[in-house]
Amino acid sequence: MSKILIRGAKVLGGEPQDVLIDGATVAEVGTGLSAEGAQVIEADGKILLPGLVDLHTHLREPGREDSETVLTGTKAAAVGGFTAVHAMANTFPVADTAGVVEQVWRLGKESGYCDVQPVGAVTVGLEGKKLAELGAMHDSAAGVRVFSDDGKCVDDAVIMRRALEYVKAFDGVVAQHAQEPRLTEGAQMNEGIVSAELGLGGWPAVAEESIIARDVLLAAHVGSRVHICHLSTAGSVEIVRWAKSKGWNVTAEVTPHHLLLTDELVRSYNPVYKVNPPLRTEADVLALREALADGTIDCVATDHAPHPHEDKDCEWGAAAMGMVGLETALSVVQHTMVDSGLLDWAGVADRMSFRPAHIGRLEGHGRPVSAGEPANLTLLDSAYRGEVDPAGFASRSRNTPYEGRELPGRVTHTFLRGRATVVDGKLA
């Protein structure tokens, strides 16, 4: 394999250095490096990060290839600087058997744009009644370690306890979509002043917080790992902070859109802002940013949820919930966390690469940018400013809430084990 020399990159935002890639590995990091025959990339002070890892991606295949495929989704991931994504289980058929998770895993291998780690369903058919084949999915070629019924909550406490007990055998983790179903029947948006004024069914914060409180207690009781998907309220932050103060094995993620957008946007009745969990208040947004900064929230996960045009271009009540997020995630994090002074670039590497890879027990990702490590890397032009144009997305879907909004930062290069998947901002 060829050698690549990246000159003058700010590794994790530090002083400019040169990084030599030899084959699939980082060969050397230093200043004044040279290598005969190497392809040279002049970074000119761009930010070099370890390849980003997403714990929460919907690739839709099998079954909803009109929304996304493993190929188009991994292309979008690469453009966004990701070298690995965890593919959620709410496909058709559901990824609740070894056969389906292996199919998704092999499609990821064939795509070649980033690694795809399937997430297995907790219950058969996401129905919440019977545990799925957790052990068989773990023992399959896909080596599943993360299990989630995302899109639905595992609301039965006994089923949740059994799942937490089961995954202990192989150091797995149950990732919970925290939504008490009885409290959110007919809910359309966050319950609060805006929902009352608009007359839309409210989605109370307590519907999320009550499930999180129950599940951190269950995880502590059985000594297992629980991960909270797309945490969205200030109250949820306090529960996770309390659980961590007890030393319990609890982790949590926040989405880019919950770090930036509020329920005030729903006044437009534009279904692009309809998402699960819903956009919350400004006070929630600020609490989430602070919790990500202090480490209470472990990582950023996109919850990339592609939908075809017809599922979003309709009245609010009939619209599907979800937003695409892989191609804009790093820009939103730069805007909300870095440019605001809440995180430095080393912190971004921690929250978007190191920690998600550790939670998912994903080998070869979330590693330091140093000699001997896999060359999974992302080069970002942090000085760039530009309007989001979904027409240029690699994703098959266009349901972004950021269309026309100016955001900072642009991924110029992504490397998967030393092979460029993105060059000069375009797919290789």
C-alpha positions, 0 to 999 in steps of 0.5 A: 500500500502507498505512503501518505504524508500529511504535513502541518496538521494540528493533531487534536488541535495542538501545534502543527505536526506531520503524520506519515501513514504507511499502509493501514497504520500511522508510521510516524508523527513529528515535525519535518518528516519526509518519505520517498514516494509518499503522496503529500497532503498539505494540511495548512493547519487543519485539525486532524482527529481520529476517525469519528465513531457513531453509536447510533445510525439508521442505515435502513437496509434491509427493508427501507432502501428507499430511505437509505442503504448501507452503501449510501449511509456509509458514504454519508458517514465518510463525508462526515468524517466517520470511520465506523458507525453502529447500525440500529436494529429497526430494519425490515426484517428486524435485526434480531437474529444472527442471520440479519446482523451478519447480512448488515455486517457483510454489506458494510464490508462490501461498501468499503467507506466505513466500518459497520457494526450492527446493533442487535435488537433486545426483543424479538421484532422490537415487540418488547415481549421476548428476548431476541437471540442476544448470545447468537448475535454476539457469537456471529461473524458480526460480533454484536456487543450493543443491543437496542430496540431503538425507536421503541422503549424496552418498557417492561422492567422484567425484560429489561432486567433479563437483557441486562443480566444476559449481556454481562456474559460477554461485556455487552451493553443495552442501549435504551430508547427512554420513552414511557409509552403510556405517557407519550400516546399521541405526542407530537412535540415537547410538552410545554408552552409551545405545545400548549399554544400550538395545540399539539400533543405534548411529550413530557420530559418525565416520560424520558426521565422515569425510564432512565431512573428505572434503568440506572437502578436496574443496571446497578442492581444486576451489575451490568452496563446500560447506555442511554440513547439520545438523552434530551432533557435537563432532568435526564442529565441530573439522573445520569450525573447521580448514577455516575456519582454512585459508580454505576456503569451508565453511559449516555449520548446526545445528538447534534440536533439536541445541542442546537435546536429548540421546540420554538422551531415547531411553530413553523409546522415544518415536519423537518423538525419532527423527531424522537425524542422531540426538540426541547427547550433552550434550558434543556439545550444549555444543560445538554451542552454543559453535561457534554462538556463536563463528561456527564454525557459521554458522547455525541451520536447522530441518530441519523434517521433518513426518510424519503421525501414523501414521508416528510413533505406532508402535514405535521401529524402524518410526518415521520420522525427523524433527521439525517445527521452524519454529514453535519454532525461535526459542524454542529459540534464545532458550532455549539461546543468548540466555537463557544469555548465549551470543548477543545478539539481533544475533547471533541476527539474524546466525545466523538471517537474515543468514548463511543468506540469504548462504549461499543467495544469497537477495536481499531477505532477511537485510538490515539493519533500516534505511531503504530495505531490504525490510520483511521483519521479525519482532517477538518478545515475548521476555518470553513464557513458555508450554508448547508445544501442537502442537494449535495448530500451523499445520503439518499435522503435530504431531511436535514433541519439545517438547510440554508443554515451557515455552519462552520467546519468541513471535512476535507479528508477521511482515511479508513485504515490508511485508504482515503475515502474522502479527498478534498471534501468529495468521496474517493 
